[in-house]
Amino acid sequence: MTPASAPTVEHTADVVINGLGPVGLLATILLGRQGYRVHALDRWHTQYGRPRAVTFDHEIARVLAMIGIDPDNDPAIDFHDDHYYWLNGDGEILMEIDWLGKEDNGFRKRYWFSQPELEDRLRVIAQTLPNVTLHFGRDTVAFAQDEDGVTLDFRETVPGLRTVEYAEGGESGRIRARYAIGADGANSFLRESVGAEMTDLGFLFHWLIVDTKPEVMPSYRTHHFQVCDPVRPTTVVPGGPGRRRWEFMMLPDDDLQEMLTPQAAWKLLEPWDIRPDNASLERLALPRFEAKYLEKWHHGRTMLVGDAAHLMPPFAGEGMCAGLRDVVNLAWRLDLVLQGLADGNLLDAWSDERRDQAKWYIEFSVDLGKIICITDPAEAAARDARMLAEHAEQSKVGPLPAHETILGPGTWVAEDGTAGKTGIQGRVAHQGRTGRFDDAVGHGWFLLSIPEAAGDLDPGLAADLERVGGRQLTVGGPDSGAEVIDLDGTYSTWMSEHGALHLLMRPDFYVAFVAGDAAELTTRLDTILSGMIVRAAA
Ligand SMILES: Cc1cc2nc3c(=O)[nH]c(=O)nc-3n(C[C@H](O)[C@H](O)[C@H](O)COP(=O)(O)OP(=O)(O)OC[C@H]3O[C@@H](n4cnc5c(N)ncnc54)[C@H](O)[C@@H]3O)c2cc1C
């Protein structure tokens, strides 16, 4: 597509970000914090406020903590120490997933919030960054890329509407940038502009989403559960402090327009003892639950992220989480590319890593959907019989463990069983600061070595590590003389369990590799750095 004519304002930027949902906002914040000139825009003047994400996982908790939102103490976020239950129509347990307690990165397995509130928080953070310009009420109408950069044209929209109409005499502008990020959601304009098409896995159901504010929080058997009742599959979950969320599957005979009304919602809520006299309806929506993904996320100077690159039904509560992972992984790569240290190969590796992991989540969510979206009584009875037997067997050893995922092939050492997965985080002391590693030491590339093996690092590789903003730090117990004191023994225990003298952590909190001796450190670090930075030919 070619840019439209005669812009009335023009801007230049390092990165232009189309779409200021949670994913575009996080991308804006991360690149803005790195000092880049970011222009980001969204077609709506104020937040759309649709009822969507209500839960995020421990990995996202660590990301939010990095940008100053403390999930354990934030008034807009809460948690419930409880498992995740899948019940049949008779209330029997079909599946019990372990959502209790904390993961080994120091955060709880699950947190609960309201997406509009989180987006407000992200907006406030983005607005404080001096090199970031946010354009609200600006719709992208044309986009083109060439060898040197991208050109994006936008038009001002009429405020207060929920359809895109252009303001008469309103601003029309052009942003010229070195790179573009398409964070513009399921119907991404940038995705279409670069000619990318999603693969559709053929999963499609309509569900009614009902967000409520009960006067007194109802107490059910458990906090979060799915009711796999063929009469009306239903999701019952928290919606953040002071809120509860219901999701009702729409059936073939339902009139979707009629269902999207407060009257229909109250009727569905009645059996849950939620009524107009004890609760208020906050938001209603009737989205499609779909499963789609893009094969290639990096197109020239444009990267597609979030719902623009992947869509999944929300049964695992991972759609937004996947989008936030996209940009945490992208931000450090784009930093190196913008500095001229890395080339497009590093962005291709990003695309491969993220696509495979997002695909895993999509397939996992579809599998969960196949359990609950059953309306045929005979099929439901067969499912119940099978799952009740499986649950009886599983419960002899405890609930099902929460899922663990791995990145697609990319900037980590594939033959290392610890790599490509999220890393641990312990409490440490460092230069007078005590707390979680991220708070006491900071963020970035860290080669953590036990003090006795500090000298294993080749000076040439140490210099290259420094070029990408990384550094080596020794880690050990209080009497070890290490630079980072491992207060609870988290690192020493984990490293000795994995036979590691060295651990390379990435800025997105993933493990790049561990090494058990100097030779392994040299080989593995060289592999990682060679895949990242463009080195002068010898
Ligand atoms: C019912 C439901 C429940 C969910 N629950 C969870 C959950 O519990 N946990 C979880 O992790 N995920 C959940 N999700 C998924 C999550 O809400 C989405 O994955 C997430 O909102 C995607 O964020 P995004 O920033 O990629 O896209 P969006 O939030 O869609 O933002 C895209 C933005 O781009 C803007 N835009 C689009 N086109 C243009 C244009 N041409 N010009 C300018 N701006 C444009 C739009 O206005 C919009 O603001 C749920 C989804 C649904 C529907």
The ligand as an SDF file (V2000), in Angstrom:
LIG
                    3D

 53 58  0  0  0  0  0  0  0  0999 V2000
  -13.1680  -12.7860   26.3980 C   0  0  0  0  0  0  0  0  0  0  0  0
  -11.6930  -12.7140   26.3710 C   0  0  0  0  0  0  0  0  0  0  0  0
  -10.9820  -13.0590   27.4980 C   0  0  0  0  0  0  0  0  0  0  0  0
   -9.6000  -13.0040   27.4790 C   0  0  0  0  0  0  0  0  0  0  0  0
   -8.9270  -13.3580   28.6140 N   0  0  0  0  0  0  0  0  0  0  0  0
   -7.5810  -13.3270   28.6160 C   0  0  0  0  0  0  0  0  0  0  0  0
   -6.8720  -13.6060   29.8180 C   0  0  0  0  0  0  0  0  0  0  0  0
   -7.4570  -13.8340   30.8690 O   0  0  0  0  0  0  0  0  0  0  0  0
   -5.5130  -13.5690   29.7750 N   0  0  0  0  0  0  0  0  0  0  0  0
   -4.8310  -13.2510   28.6360 C   0  0  0  0  0  0  0  0  0  0  0  0
   -3.5910  -13.2480   28.6620 O   0  0  0  0  0  0  0  0  0  0  0  0
   -5.4920  -12.9330   27.4920 N   0  0  0  0  0  0  0  0  0  0  0  0
   -6.8380  -12.9520   27.4540 C   0  0  0  0  0  0  0  0  0  0  0  0
   -7.5140  -12.5850   26.3260 N   0  0  0  0  0  0  0  0  0  0  0  0
   -6.7610  -12.1390   25.1340 C   0  0  0  0  0  0  0  0  0  0  0  0
   -6.3370  -10.6690   25.2340 C   0  0  0  0  0  0  0  0  0  0  0  0
   -7.4000   -9.8560   25.6080 O   0  0  0  0  0  0  0  0  0  0  0  0
   -5.7630  -10.2110   23.8980 C   0  0  0  0  0  0  0  0  0  0  0  0
   -4.8210  -11.1680   23.4740 O   0  0  0  0  0  0  0  0  0  0  0  0
   -5.0800   -8.8540   24.0280 C   0  0  0  0  0  0  0  0  0  0  0  0
   -5.9970   -7.8330   24.2940 O   0  0  0  0  0  0  0  0  0  0  0  0
   -4.3620   -8.5030   22.7180 C   0  0  0  0  0  0  0  0  0  0  0  0
   -3.7060   -7.2930   22.8810 O   0  0  0  0  0  0  0  0  0  0  0  0
   -3.1320   -6.5030   21.6230 P   0  0  0  0  0  0  0  0  0  0  0  0
   -2.5220   -5.2760   22.1910 O   0  0  0  0  0  0  0  0  0  0  0  0
   -2.3280   -7.4150   20.7820 O   0  0  0  0  0  0  0  0  0  0  0  0
   -4.4070   -6.1540   20.7390 O   0  0  0  0  0  0  0  0  0  0  0  0
   -5.6440   -5.2180   21.0940 P   0  0  0  0  0  0  0  0  0  0  0  0
   -5.8770   -5.1860   22.5530 O   0  0  0  0  0  0  0  0  0  0  0  0
   -6.7510   -5.6600   20.2210 O   0  0  0  0  0  0  0  0  0  0  0  0
   -5.1640   -3.7770   20.6710 O   0  0  0  0  0  0  0  0  0  0  0  0
   -5.0100   -3.4120   19.3220 C   0  0  0  0  0  0  0  0  0  0  0  0
   -5.1520   -1.9080   19.2270 C   0  0  0  0  0  0  0  0  0  0  0  0
   -4.8630   -1.5100   17.8850 O   0  0  0  0  0  0  0  0  0  0  0  0
   -5.7240   -0.4450   17.5370 C   0  0  0  0  0  0  0  0  0  0  0  0
   -5.8310   -0.3850   16.0730 N   0  0  0  0  0  0  0  0  0  0  0  0
   -6.2770   -1.3480   15.2300 C   0  0  0  0  0  0  0  0  0  0  0  0
   -6.2150   -0.9230   13.9570 N   0  0  0  0  0  0  0  0  0  0  0  0
   -5.7250    0.3360   13.9930 C   0  0  0  0  0  0  0  0  0  0  0  0
   -5.4380    1.3150   12.9910 C   0  0  0  0  0  0  0  0  0  0  0  0
   -5.6340    1.0830   11.6920 N   0  0  0  0  0  0  0  0  0  0  0  0
   -4.9500    2.5130   13.3790 N   0  0  0  0  0  0  0  0  0  0  0  0
   -4.7280    2.7870   14.6930 C   0  0  0  0  0  0  0  0  0  0  0  0
   -4.9960    1.8990   15.6720 N   0  0  0  0  0  0  0  0  0  0  0  0
   -5.4770    0.6900   15.3340 C   0  0  0  0  0  0  0  0  0  0  0  0
   -7.0440   -0.8130   18.2110 C   0  0  0  0  0  0  0  0  0  0  0  0
   -7.8440    0.3250   18.4080 O   0  0  0  0  0  0  0  0  0  0  0  0
   -6.5730   -1.4370   19.5210 C   0  0  0  0  0  0  0  0  0  0  0  0
   -6.5440   -0.5120   20.5890 O   0  0  0  0  0  0  0  0  0  0  0  0
   -8.9110  -12.6130   26.3090 C   0  0  0  0  0  0  0  0  0  0  0  0
   -9.6250  -12.2580   25.1640 C   0  0  0  0  0  0  0  0  0  0  0  0
  -11.0020  -12.2990   25.1930 C   0  0  0  0  0  0  0  0  0  0  0  0
  -11.7500  -11.8920   23.9660 C   0  0  0  0  0  0  0  0  0  0  0  0
  1  2  1  0
  2  3  1  0
  2 52  2  0
  3  4  2  0
  4  5  1  0
  4 50  1  0
  5  6  2  0
  6  7  1  0
  6 13  1  0
  7  8  2  0
  7  9  1  0
  9 10  1  0
 10 11  2  0
 10 12  1  0
 12 13  2  0
 13 14  1  0
 14 15  1  0
 14 50  1  0
 15 16  1  0
 16 17  1  0
 16 18  1  0
 18 19  1  0
 18 20  1  0
 20 21  1  0
 20 22  1  0
 22 23  1  0
 23 24  1  0
 24 25  2  0
 24 26  1  0
 24 27  1  0
 27 28  1  0
 28 29  2  0
 28 30  1  0
 28 31  1  0
 31 32  1  0
 32 33  1  0
 33 34  1  0
 33 48  1  0
 34 35  1  0
 35 36  1  0
 35 46  1  0
 36 37  1  0
 36 45  1  0
 37 38  2  0
 38 39  1  0
 39 40  1  0
 39 45  2  0
 40 41  1  0
 40 42  2  0
 42 43  1  0
 43 44  2  0
 44 45  1  0
 46 47  1  0
 46 48  1  0
 48 49  1  0
 50 51  2  0
 51 52  1  0
 52 53  1  0
M  END
$$$$
